[in-house]
C-alpha cells in the first residue's frame, strides 16, 4: 500500500483522477460500440476501443480549453493513458472468447 501512496504523491491526485475518469469513459463508449456491432472479429473488438480513446481525447482537450483557466496537457495525457487498461481488458476478453 505504501508503494501506491508514493505513486499517488508523485503524480498527484488530479492526474490519478484523470486516469481513472478517462478509463471509465473509454470503457463505457467502447463497450457500447462493441455491443452495438454484433459479429465483430477479435481484432475489430480491440480496434473498437480506439473510438473510446478518441472520445476521451476530444473530451479531455475540450475540458482543458473550456473549463480550466490554464490548459494542463498532462491531464489530457493521463486521461488517454486511462484507456490502456480498456485495451487490455477487451484484448483478454477477445482472446478468452477465441479459446473457448
N, CA and C atoms as a LAMMPS dump frame, in Angstrom:
ITEM: TIMESTEP
0
ITEM: NUMBER OF ATOMS
300
ITEM: BOX BOUNDS ff ff ff
-5.0000000000000000e+02 5.0000000000000000e+02
-5.0000000000000000e+02 5.0000000000000000e+02
-5.0000000000000000e+02 5.0000000000000000e+02
ITEM: ATOMS id mol type element x y z
1 1 1 N 0.821 -1.195 0
2 1 2 C 0 0 0
3 1 3 C 0.86 1.252 0
4 2 1 N 2.042 1.128 0.604
5 2 2 C 2.931 2.277 0.66
6 2 3 C 3.418 2.67 -0.731
7 3 1 N 3.614 1.676 -1.587
8 3 2 C 4.065 1.949 -2.955
9 3 3 C 2.993 2.731 -3.711
10 4 1 N 1.734 2.337 -3.538
11 4 2 C 0.629 3.043 -4.191
12 4 3 C 0.517 4.473 -3.669
13 5 1 N 0.668 4.656 -2.373
14 5 2 C 0.63 6.003 -1.799
15 5 3 C 1.766 6.87 -2.339
16 6 1 N 2.948 6.29 -2.464
17 6 2 C 4.086 7.037 -3.015
18 6 3 C 3.837 7.429 -4.469
19 7 1 N 3.254 6.517 -5.251
20 7 2 C 2.951 6.815 -6.645
21 7 3 C 1.943 7.955 -6.752
22 8 1 N 0.89 7.894 -5.943
23 8 2 C -0.128 8.953 -5.963
24 8 3 C 0.479 10.286 -5.525
25 9 1 N 1.355 10.266 -4.553
26 9 2 C 2.006 11.503 -4.112
27 9 3 C 2.903 12.079 -5.205
28 10 1 N 3.544 11.209 -5.997
29 10 2 C 4.423 11.697 -7.062
30 10 3 C 3.648 12.303 -8.219
31 11 1 N 2.593 11.626 -8.667
32 11 2 C 1.863 12.125 -9.839
33 11 3 C 0.741 13.082 -9.463
34 12 1 N 0.243 12.998 -8.258
35 12 2 C -0.808 13.902 -7.804
36 12 3 C -2.2 13.301 -7.968
37 13 1 N -3.086 13.697 -7.078
38 13 2 C -4.463 13.199 -7.105
39 13 3 C -5.174 13.564 -8.396
40 14 1 N -4.895 14.747 -8.92
41 14 2 C -5.561 15.202 -10.138
42 14 3 C -5.263 14.272 -11.306
43 15 1 N -4.005 13.89 -11.475
44 15 2 C -3.637 13.007 -12.588
45 15 3 C -4.239 11.617 -12.408
46 16 1 N -4.286 11.131 -11.178
47 16 2 C -4.896 9.826 -10.904
48 16 3 C -6.383 9.865 -11.242
49 17 1 N -7.052 10.936 -10.884
50 17 2 C -8.474 11.063 -11.201
51 17 3 C -8.702 11.177 -12.707
52 18 1 N -7.823 11.867 -13.41
53 18 2 C -7.931 11.943 -14.871
54 18 3 C -7.735 10.563 -15.49
55 19 1 N -6.777 9.806 -14.974
56 19 2 C -6.527 8.448 -15.462
57 19 3 C -7.762 7.568 -15.252
58 20 1 N -8.31 7.599 -14.056
59 20 2 C -9.485 6.774 -13.748
60 20 3 C -10.717 7.226 -14.534
61 21 1 N -10.917 8.518 -14.633
62 21 2 C -12.057 9.033 -15.388
63 21 3 C -11.943 8.727 -16.867
64 22 1 N -10.748 8.87 -17.418
65 22 2 C -10.53 8.545 -18.823
66 22 3 C -10.781 7.076 -19.1
67 23 1 N -10.32 6.217 -18.2
68 23 2 C -10.562 4.786 -18.363
69 23 3 C -12.034 4.433 -18.276
70 24 1 N -12.74 5.087 -17.364
71 24 2 C -14.172 4.82 -17.197
72 24 3 C -14.959 5.232 -18.443
73 25 1 N -14.705 6.44 -18.929
74 25 2 C -15.408 6.93 -20.118
75 25 3 C -15.05 6.089 -21.338
76 26 1 N -13.771 5.756 -21.475
77 26 2 C -13.333 4.936 -22.603
78 26 3 C -14.013 3.566 -22.569
79 27 1 N -14.113 2.968 -21.391
80 27 2 C -14.744 1.651 -21.301
81 27 3 C -16.226 1.725 -21.642
82 28 1 N -16.912 2.749 -21.176
83 28 2 C -18.333 2.88 -21.492
84 28 3 C -18.564 3.012 -22.999
85 29 1 N -17.84 3.908 -23.617
86 29 2 C -18.017 4.133 -25.055
87 29 3 C -17.606 2.884 -25.84
88 30 1 N -16.506 2.278 -25.47
89 30 2 C -16.006 1.111 -26.194
90 30 3 C -16.966 -0.065 -26.094
91 31 1 N -17.485 -0.315 -24.915
92 31 2 C -18.384 -1.452 -24.748
93 31 3 C -19.715 -1.219 -25.447
94 32 1 N -20.171 0.015 -25.493
95 32 2 C -21.387 0.312 -26.261
96 32 3 C -21.144 0.025 -27.739
97 33 1 N -19.988 0.425 -28.251
98 33 2 C -19.669 0.179 -29.657
99 33 3 C -19.566 -1.322 -29.922
100 34 1 N -18.894 -2.046 -29.046
101 34 2 C -18.721 -3.481 -29.238
102 34 3 C -20.058 -4.21 -29.186
103 35 1 N -20.912 -3.833 -28.259
104 35 2 C -22.211 -4.49 -28.146
105 35 3 C -23.157 -4.081 -29.268
106 36 1 N -23.002 -2.872 -29.77
107 36 2 C -23.856 -2.383 -30.851
108 36 3 C -23.586 -3.134 -32.149
109 37 1 N -22.34 -3.384 -32.411
110 37 2 C -21.94 -4.053 -33.658
111 37 3 C -21.731 -5.532 -33.372
112 38 1 N -22.689 -6.353 -33.699
113 38 2 C -22.547 -7.785 -33.444
114 38 3 C -21.692 -8.433 -34.522
115 39 1 N -21.034 -9.505 -34.152
116 39 2 C -20.24 -10.255 -35.11
117 39 3 C -18.872 -9.672 -35.409
118 40 1 N -18.338 -8.851 -34.528
119 40 2 C -17.003 -8.303 -34.744
120 40 3 C -15.951 -9.381 -34.495
121 41 1 N -14.902 -9.363 -35.282
122 41 2 C -13.785 -10.263 -35.023
123 41 3 C -13.03 -9.757 -33.792
124 42 1 N -12.109 -10.564 -33.304
125 42 2 C -11.338 -10.178 -32.117
126 42 3 C -10.553 -8.899 -32.367
127 43 1 N -9.94 -8.789 -33.537
128 43 2 C -9.179 -7.578 -33.866
129 43 3 C -10.089 -6.362 -33.966
130 44 1 N -11.265 -6.541 -34.511
131 44 2 C -12.216 -5.43 -34.612
132 44 3 C -12.721 -5.004 -33.238
133 45 1 N -12.868 -5.964 -32.328
134 45 2 C -13.288 -5.61 -30.975
135 45 3 C -12.233 -4.773 -30.27
136 46 1 N -10.984 -5.191 -30.397
137 46 2 C -9.898 -4.414 -29.782
138 46 3 C -9.778 -3.057 -30.467
139 47 1 N -9.962 -3.026 -31.775
140 47 2 C -9.894 -1.76 -32.508
141 47 3 C -11.035 -0.819 -32.153
142 48 1 N -12.164 -1.374 -31.692
143 48 2 C -13.299 -0.545 -31.298
144 48 3 C -12.961 0.345 -30.105
145 49 1 N -11.966 -0.058 -29.333
146 49 2 C -11.545 0.766 -28.191
147 49 3 C -10.954 2.084 -28.682
148 50 1 N -10.473 2.109 -29.913
149 50 2 C -9.945 3.352 -30.473
150 50 3 C -11.027 4.429 -30.517
151 51 1 N -12.264 4.038 -30.747
152 51 2 C -13.37 5.006 -30.743
153 51 3 C -13.503 5.621 -29.352
154 52 1 N -13.425 4.78 -28.327
155 52 2 C -13.467 5.284 -26.952
156 52 3 C -12.292 6.181 -26.629
157 53 1 N -11.123 5.823 -27.147
158 53 2 C -9.922 6.619 -26.898
159 53 3 C -10.039 7.994 -27.553
160 54 1 N -10.52 8.036 -28.774
161 54 2 C -10.7 9.318 -29.465
162 54 3 C -11.735 10.166 -28.735
163 55 1 N -12.796 9.533 -28.257
164 55 2 C -13.825 10.247 -27.5
165 55 3 C -13.226 10.859 -26.234
166 56 1 N -12.405 10.096 -25.52
167 56 2 C -11.746 10.607 -24.308
168 56 3 C -10.801 11.744 -24.663
169 57 1 N -10.066 11.607 -25.739
170 57 2 C -9.14 12.66 -26.159
171 57 3 C -9.879 13.951 -26.451
172 58 1 N -10.969 13.861 -27.195
173 58 2 C -11.744 15.062 -27.539
174 58 3 C -12.323 15.703 -26.28
175 59 1 N -12.926 14.888 -25.409
176 59 2 C -13.493 15.434 -24.169
177 59 3 C -12.424 16.072 -23.291
178 60 1 N -11.264 15.436 -23.202
179 60 2 C -10.191 15.965 -22.35
180 60 3 C -9.666 17.294 -22.873
181 61 1 N -9.462 17.386 -24.182
182 61 2 C -8.97 18.634 -24.762
183 61 3 C -10.002 19.742 -24.576
184 62 1 N -11.278 19.44 -24.834
185 62 2 C -12.332 20.438 -24.639
186 62 3 C -12.404 20.894 -23.189
187 63 1 N -12.295 19.943 -22.273
188 63 2 C -12.342 20.289 -20.848
189 63 3 C -11.186 21.207 -20.48
190 64 1 N -9.995 20.892 -20.964
191 64 2 C -8.837 21.718 -20.639
192 64 3 C -8.935 23.111 -21.249
193 65 1 N -9.473 23.211 -22.447
194 65 2 C -9.552 24.503 -23.12
195 65 3 C -10.713 25.36 -22.622
196 66 1 N -11.814 24.725 -22.258
197 66 2 C -13.013 25.479 -21.888
198 66 3 C -13.151 25.66 -20.376
199 67 1 N -13.001 24.59 -19.629
200 67 2 C -13.322 24.638 -18.2
201 67 3 C -12.169 25.124 -17.321
202 68 1 N -10.943 24.919 -17.743
203 68 2 C -9.794 25.295 -16.914
204 68 3 C -9.24 26.646 -17.335
205 69 1 N -8.648 27.338 -16.361
206 69 2 C -8.039 28.63 -16.657
207 69 3 C -6.796 28.471 -17.537
208 70 1 N -5.988 27.471 -17.198
209 70 2 C -4.776 27.194 -17.956
210 70 3 C -4.773 25.71 -18.31
211 71 1 N -4.577 25.409 -19.581
212 71 2 C -4.613 24.018 -20.034
213 71 3 C -3.397 23.258 -19.514
214 72 1 N -3.65 22.094 -18.925
215 72 2 C -2.59 21.2 -18.473
216 72 3 C -2.636 19.963 -19.361
217 73 1 N -1.696 19.88 -20.279
218 73 2 C -1.725 18.802 -21.267
219 73 3 C -1.357 17.465 -20.655
220 74 1 N -0.761 17.474 -19.463
221 74 2 C -0.513 16.211 -18.772
222 74 3 C -1.817 15.598 -18.254
223 75 1 N -2.816 16.444 -18.013
224 75 2 C -4.141 15.915 -17.663
225 75 3 C -4.744 15.162 -18.844
226 76 1 N -4.579 15.703 -20.039
227 76 2 C -5.068 15.027 -21.252
228 76 3 C -4.322 13.71 -21.429
229 77 1 N -3.019 13.734 -21.241
230 77 2 C -2.22 12.514 -21.365
231 77 3 C -2.669 11.464 -20.345
232 78 1 N -2.898 11.891 -19.11
233 78 2 C -3.34 10.95 -18.079
234 78 3 C -4.7 10.352 -18.436
235 79 1 N -5.589 11.161 -18.989
236 79 2 C -6.906 10.652 -19.387
237 79 3 C -6.792 9.614 -20.491
238 80 1 N -5.966 9.896 -21.48
239 80 2 C -5.805 8.961 -22.596
240 80 3 C -5.077 7.694 -22.137
241 81 1 N -4.126 7.833 -21.235
242 81 2 C -3.448 6.645 -20.703
243 81 3 C -4.413 5.75 -19.925
244 82 1 N -5.494 6.332 -19.425
245 82 2 C -6.51 5.536 -18.747
246 82 3 C -7.209 4.554 -19.671
247 83 1 N -7.054 4.731 -20.972
248 83 2 C -7.653 3.808 -21.947
249 83 3 C -6.842 2.527 -22.097
250 84 1 N -5.61 2.519 -21.665
251 84 2 C -4.765 1.331 -21.813
252 84 3 C -5.36 0.109 -21.109
253 85 1 N -5.832 0.223 -19.864
254 85 2 C -6.455 -0.96 -19.255
255 85 3 C -7.685 -1.46 -20.012
256 86 1 N -8.37 -0.569 -20.717
257 86 2 C -9.535 -0.98 -21.506
258 86 3 C -9.069 -1.828 -22.689
259 87 1 N -7.987 -1.401 -23.35
260 87 2 C -7.423 -2.212 -24.429
261 87 3 C -7.046 -3.598 -23.909
262 88 1 N -6.427 -3.646 -22.742
263 88 2 C -6.008 -4.919 -22.16
264 88 3 C -7.221 -5.791 -21.84
265 89 1 N -8.241 -5.203 -21.235
266 89 2 C -9.436 -5.97 -20.865
267 89 3 C -10.159 -6.51 -22.093
268 90 1 N -10.324 -5.683 -23.111
269 90 2 C -11.006 -6.137 -24.325
270 90 3 C -10.152 -7.168 -25.041
271 91 1 N -8.85 -6.974 -25.076
272 91 2 C -7.959 -7.951 -25.703
273 91 3 C -8.016 -9.301 -25.005
274 92 1 N -7.996 -9.284 -23.671
275 92 2 C -8.109 -10.537 -22.924
276 92 3 C -9.461 -11.197 -23.142
277 93 1 N -10.514 -10.403 -23.156
278 93 2 C -11.847 -10.948 -23.4
279 93 3 C -11.968 -11.572 -24.769
280 94 1 N -11.416 -10.912 -25.78
281 94 2 C -11.447 -11.459 -27.137
282 94 3 C -10.608 -12.729 -27.23
283 95 1 N -9.477 -12.731 -26.543
284 95 2 C -8.609 -13.917 -26.541
285 95 3 C -9.296 -15.095 -25.863
286 96 1 N -9.903 -14.848 -24.699
287 96 2 C -10.62 -15.928 -23.987
288 96 3 C -11.793 -16.442 -24.824
289 97 1 N -12.429 -15.55 -25.561
290 97 2 C -13.528 -15.968 -26.425
291 97 3 C -13.008 -16.881 -27.546
292 98 1 N -11.857 -16.566 -28.074
293 98 2 C -11.264 -17.416 -29.115
294 98 3 C -10.864 -18.781 -28.558
295 99 1 N -10.418 -18.811 -27.305
296 99 2 C -10.001 -20.073 -26.69
297 99 3 C -11.178 -20.974 -26.353
298 100 1 N -12.354 -20.398 -26.168
299 100 2 C -13.487 -21.222 -25.751
300 100 3 C -14.211 -21.85 -26.926
